[in-house]
Amino acid sequence: MNELKGKPLTLMAKVLGMVIAVGGLVLKATVNPGLDIDAVLKVAGFIVVIFAPVDLSLILQNVFKGGR
């Protein structure tokens, strides 16, 4: 069974957040001008922030790996 690695997981979260943000902007510009873009951007940011501890863990692991 394949093990989930941190880098691809956080990259996919960032890509998903970007797709949601851009998709929301496109929807606001074309289909629904009344769309609350703040809510769309908050959802996109939330998805990215959920995986921030994984990024921080990878950074700390790489910084302190040299000392061992």
PANU-711266 format. One record per residue (C-alpha): residue in one letter; x, y, z. Coordinates in nm, 3 decimals, always signed. Layout:
residues N
{A,{X,Y,Z}},
...
This chain:
residues 68
{M,{+0.000,+0.000,+0.000}},
{N,{+0.133,+0.343,-0.091}},
{E,{+0.218,+0.575,+0.192}},
{L,{+0.088,+0.932,+0.178}},
{K,{+0.379,+1.172,+0.155}},
{G,{+0.359,+1.524,+0.294}},
{K,{+0.479,+1.722,-0.006}},
{P,{+0.227,+1.590,-0.263}},
{L,{-0.051,+1.611,-0.005}},
{T,{+0.011,+1.979,+0.072}},
{L,{+0.066,+2.057,-0.295}},
{M,{-0.273,+1.908,-0.382}},
{A,{-0.434,+2.110,-0.099}},
{K,{-0.281,+2.429,-0.238}},
{V,{-0.394,+2.343,-0.591}},
{L,{-0.745,+2.267,-0.465}},
{G,{-0.756,+2.599,-0.278}},
{M,{-0.643,+2.782,-0.590}},
{V,{-0.903,+2.605,-0.805}},
{I,{-1.180,+2.698,-0.560}},
{A,{-1.065,+3.061,-0.546}},
{V,{-1.030,+3.101,-0.924}},
{G,{-1.354,+2.911,-0.985}},
{G,{-1.535,+3.140,-0.743}},
{L,{-1.397,+3.448,-0.914}},
{V,{-1.502,+3.315,-1.254}},
{L,{-1.851,+3.235,-1.125}},
{K,{-1.882,+3.583,-0.975}},
{A,{-1.772,+3.746,-1.299}},
{T,{-1.992,+3.542,-1.530}},
{V,{-2.284,+3.354,-1.373}},
{N,{-2.369,+3.503,-1.035}},
{P,{-2.252,+3.861,-0.961}},
{G,{-2.418,+3.838,-0.619}},
{L,{-2.187,+3.557,-0.507}},
{D,{-2.017,+3.632,-0.175}},
{I,{-1.654,+3.612,-0.284}},
{D,{-1.530,+3.655,+0.075}},
{A,{-1.690,+3.323,+0.168}},
{V,{-1.536,+3.150,-0.133}},
{L,{-1.191,+3.284,-0.049}},
{K,{-1.232,+3.182,+0.317}},
{V,{-1.313,+2.826,+0.213}},
{A,{-1.014,+2.817,-0.022}},
{G,{-0.787,+2.957,+0.249}},
{F,{-0.923,+2.714,+0.507}},
{I,{-0.831,+2.416,+0.290}},
{V,{-0.475,+2.546,+0.259}},
{V,{-0.446,+2.631,+0.631}},
{I,{-0.555,+2.280,+0.734}},
{F,{-0.238,+2.143,+0.575}},
{A,{-0.008,+2.415,+0.711}},
{P,{+0.107,+2.193,+1.003}},
{V,{+0.227,+1.936,+0.748}},
{D,{+0.430,+2.208,+0.574}},
{L,{+0.569,+2.326,+0.907}},
{S,{+0.657,+1.971,+1.003}},
{L,{+0.843,+1.918,+0.675}},
{I,{+1.032,+2.244,+0.720}},
{L,{+1.130,+2.162,+1.078}},
{Q,{+1.229,+1.810,+0.981}},
{N,{+1.459,+1.940,+0.705}},
{V,{+1.608,+2.214,+0.923}},
{F,{+1.691,+1.986,+1.214}},
{K,{+1.786,+1.680,+1.007}},
{G,{+2.137,+1.821,+0.954}},
{G,{+2.203,+1.832,+1.330}},
{R,{+2.151,+1.459,+1.382}},
